[in-house]
Amino acid sequence: DQETDYPRDGVIRIRVTAPRNAKTPLHIRIPAWAGGATLTVEGEEVAAEPGAYARIDREWKRNDTIVLTLPM
């Protein structure tokens, strides 16, 4: 599930709702204009290079949360 009020707010939350754990990569596009963007998974920072895709490869659990914060 994705929760956001973009473009009024630069915070995008993605919550995993899978019925069971699953190991699979997830790619999130970081816009080229988003210098200073931050990306966290369960509170741990992940590299977020503007103009590229951030790859998060892990075992996802129900209710894991990803937060992308874009500079507005």
Phi, psi and omega per residue, in radians:
D1 nan 2.431 3.112
Q2 -1.970 2.322 3.097
E3 -2.140 2.172 3.130
T4 -2.805 2.750 2.995
D5 -2.140 0.478 3.123
Y6 -1.116 2.393 0.182
P7 -1.647 0.103 3.107
R8 -1.255 -0.422 -3.131
D9 -2.451 2.464 -3.065
G10 -1.582 0.185 -3.118
V11 -1.695 2.178 3.113
I12 -2.112 2.109 3.127
R13 -1.921 2.336 3.078
I14 -2.122 2.174 -3.139
R15 -2.008 2.251 3.133
V16 -1.295 2.266 -3.137
T17 -2.133 0.352 -3.139
A18 -1.094 2.523 -3.117
P19 -1.240 -0.327 3.099
R20 -2.562 2.869 3.141
N21 -1.078 2.554 3.126
A22 -2.623 2.274 3.074
K23 -1.624 1.979 3.136
T24 -2.775 2.546 3.095
P25 -1.333 2.628 3.057
L26 -2.214 2.302 3.121
H27 -1.934 2.243 3.120
I28 -2.130 2.182 -3.124
R29 -1.394 2.270 3.061
I30 -1.793 2.044 -3.092
P31 -1.017 2.575 -3.118
A32 -1.062 -0.535 -3.111
W33 -1.403 -0.057 -2.968
A34 -1.653 0.878 3.041
G35 -1.062 2.300 -3.109
G36 1.596 0.063 3.092
A37 -1.107 2.594 3.048
T38 -2.154 2.590 3.137
L39 -2.360 2.213 3.098
T40 -2.259 2.608 3.027
V41 -2.180 2.050 -3.104
E42 0.885 0.695 3.081
G43 1.479 -0.154 3.129
E44 -1.665 2.271 -3.094
E45 -1.239 2.458 3.094
V46 -2.114 2.499 3.137
A47 -1.014 2.306 -3.129
A48 -2.260 1.537 -3.098
E49 -1.515 2.103 3.124
P50 -0.994 2.412 3.123
G51 1.408 0.243 -3.107
A52 -2.402 3.047 3.055
Y53 -1.759 2.300 3.005
A54 -1.506 2.249 3.124
R55 -1.830 2.186 3.111
I56 -2.059 1.947 -3.087
D57 -2.009 1.877 -3.085
R58 -2.778 3.039 2.996
E59 -1.541 2.017 -3.111
W60 -1.479 2.429 3.113
K61 -2.087 2.680 3.118
R62 -0.932 2.322 3.133
N63 1.325 0.119 2.955
D64 -0.989 2.501 -3.084
T65 -2.174 2.316 3.069
I66 -1.959 2.325 3.118
V67 -2.201 2.089 3.038
L68 -1.873 2.160 3.110
T69 -2.009 2.042 -3.134
L70 -1.750 2.459 3.098
P71 -1.233 2.253 -3.107
M72 -1.979 nan nan
